[in-house]
Amino acid sequence: MAKKKAINDYGTGIPQHEMEALARVLLPEIEKFYASEEGQRQFARWKEEQQLKQQGLSMTG
């Protein structure tokens, strides 16, 4: 008898079909946000913060 391959839920306990349904709802909204002007600004700021962290600096301090 073939063993069913275990799907890693990363410890959430959320069934795969529910994760996929959630992704179908959230992904278009996330894409819309990052395509917006505000989303672009926030992403640019996040990237800048990440670069500063890599250099050992902080924008807040």
Secondary structure, DSSP 8 states (H G I E B T S, - for coil): ---------TT----HHHHHHHHHHHHHHHHHHHHSHHHHHHHHHHHHHHHHHHTT--S--
